[in-house]
Amino acid sequence: MYHIGICDDEPVFLEDIRKMTEEILTELGIAYDIRTFDSAKSLERWMGAPGAALDLLLLDILMEGQTGLEFAGRLRAGENPLPIIFITTTMDFALEGYKVEPLGYLLKPVQRAQLQEALLRAWRHLQNQTVVLSSSSRSVSFRLNDVLYLDIYDKELAVHLADGSVPRITVPLNSLLSKLPPERFVRCHRSYIVSVPAISSIWRYGIELKNRETIPVSRNCYAAVQNALLNWASRM
């Protein structure tokens, strides 16, 4: 799920960007949750609530009250790494804006092609994030881009990475699945989760990965894996 926040104090621009974002992500087959805010104050209030989280913030620079730059500065001062793409009518603030390390800028009126490029750039950034799993005795970390597949045997989860390493930890497979982007990872068997980009081919009872390794696919999961592969290919 791609969690996106859009903050702009001009209702027309806010609605236009929301609609375009929904259309783009729907066409790309990326599940999303979009929240809109008409001020930095309302955004800050929501972000302070328990469980509130975003993967990307599209943030207007020039707003009444607290500007987007001021809000971003407060986020960074609090060591919040939330990816930000600024929305602006002018690039006059670009130098000042880079102090808070944005992913980029969108000029008003926002064009669909530029918005799509920005959303995909941020999505790729998200896919490259590091996941940390912890048990009572140890912790392991890995980047999503490095994962080929995961399997579980006798309650021990094995994470098979592209470099051949296989970190292991005792955690439930279901708890991990909720942390993985559903467009990129799909359950292919009761005991396996596969990275869709790592799939080379699929047949009735198996999956061949791009590293020539094969893993099982169950009859109940076959259609879901096939659909995930087709959806991923359509976005490439």
N, C-alpha and C positions, 0 to 999 in steps of 0.2 A: 504494500500500500504506500502510495506517494502522498505524504501529508504536506500540503502547501498553504501558506498564508499570504494574503494579498492585502496590503494596507495603502489606502489612498483616500484623501479627504474630498476628492471630487467624485460624486456619485456616478456620473456618466462614464468616466474613465474606469472606475472600480468595476462597474457592471460589464463593460466591454472586455476588460482583461479577464474577468472571471469566465465569461462565456467562451472566449477564445481558448482559454486554458482547458476548460472542460471538453471542448470540441477536439482539440489537439490530442489530449490524453486518451479520449475515447477512441479516436482513429488509430492511435498507436497501440491500443490494447493494454494500457497501463492503468491498473486500479488506482483510484485517487480519493482523497478527502480534501476539499477546499474550504477554507474559512476566510471570510472577508472582514476587514476592519476599516472604519472611517476615520480613525485617529490613532496616533501612537499610544495615547492614554488607554483606549479600549483594547488595543493589542497587548499592552503591558499588563492590564488587568487580567486578560484571558490567560496569558502565559504564566501568570502567578498561581493559577488554579492547579490542584493536584491532577496529575496525569496528562496535562497539556503538553503537546510536543509537536514540532514541525520539522520537516526535512528540508524545506526551502521557504524563504521569505522574499516576496516581491514587494519592495518597499519604496514608496514615493519619497523623494528627497524634500521637496518643498511642501510642507503641511503647516496649517495653523497650530499654534501652541508649540508642541515639541516637533522639531524637524526629524526627517528620517536619519540624517547624519547624527543628530544628537542621540536618538534612540539606539542606533547601531553602536555608537561610542559607549553607551551605558552597557549594552550587551557584552561588548568585548572587555570592558573594565571588570565585568563579573565573570570573565573567562568563559563566556558562552560562545561556542564555535559555530552556531547556526549559520548555514550558508545563506548569503544575502545577494540578491540582484537588485540594484537600484533602478527606479523609474524616475526619469527626469525630463524636463523640457530643454535643458541646456547642459553641455559638458563642462560648464564653468566650475563645477564642484568636483570634477574628476580627481584632481590632485589631492584635495582634502579627503575625498571619499576613500581613496586607496589606503588611508591610514587604518581603516577598519577591515581591510582585506575582503572586498566584495568579489563575487564570482564574475561580475560584469555589470553592464548598464544597458537599459532599454530607453530609447528616446520616444517621447510622446509626439504624436499619437502612435501607440505601439503597433507595429506591423506583425502580422501573423507569422511570417517566415522567421523574423528575428526572435519572436517569442518562442516558437518551436525549437529553434537552435539553443536558446537559453535554457529551456526546460530539459532538453536532452543532455546538455552539458552538465547541468546539476544532477540529473538522474544518473549519469555515468559516474559522477563524483560519489554519489550515494552508494552505488554498486561496489565501489572500491573501498568501502568502509571496513573497519576492523570489528569483528565480533569477538567478544570475550565470554567464555563459558566458565562457570565456577561450580565446584562441588565442595563438600566438607573438607576434602584433603588436597585439592589442587585446582589450578586454573589453566586454561589454554586459550590462545588467541590466534585468529587467522583472518586473512582478507577474503571477502566474498569472491573477488575475481580469481582467487587461487584455488577455489574448491572445485573438484571434479564430482564427487559424490560423498554421501555419508551413509554409514550403515551402523546397525546396533546388534550386538550379540551378547547374550547373558548380561544385559543392563549396561554394557560398556559401549559408548558411542565412539566410532572411529571416523575421523575427518580425513578423507583422502585428498591430498593437495597435488597440484600440478608438478611440483618439484620432487614428488615421490615420497615425501614425508607423510606420516599418518599419526597426528596427535590423537590421544585417546583420553576419554574422561567419562565418568559415570554420571550421566544426566539422561532424562527421558527424551526420546526422539520427538514426541509431540511438543514439548516445551521449546525445542529448538526451531521447529517448523514455523511457529508463530513469529519468530524473529527474522525469518528469511523473506526477501521480496518474492511474492507469489508468481510474478511474471518470469522470474529467473530460476526458481527452484520448484520442483514438483515431486510429489511422492510417487514412486514407481513400483513399490512393493511394501508389504507390511513392515519390513526392516530396512528399507532403502529410501533415500531422497537423492535425486540427481540434479546437477546443474544443467539447465537446458542448453546453454551455449557449448557445453562439453560433449553433447550428443553428436555422433557421426551418423548413425542410422538406428532404426528400430524395427524389430520384427515381432512376431507373435509372442515369443517367450523371452526375448532378450533385447538389450540395448548395447550397441558398440559405441564406445567413447572415442574421442579424437586421438587418444593416446593408445588405441587398439585394445584397451581393456574392455571386458564385457561384464555386465551386471544384469540381474534378472528384472523382468517387468511382469507383474501379475495380470491376470485376465481382467480384474476389476479396475486396474489402474491404466490399462493400455490406452484407452480413448483419451484420458486426461493428459497423458504424456504426449500423445500424438498431437492433440490440440495445442498444448503448450509449445511444442516444437514449431508448428505452423505459425502460431502467433508471433513467436520470436523471430522467425525467418521473415515475416511480413514487415517487421520494423527495421530490418537491416538494409 
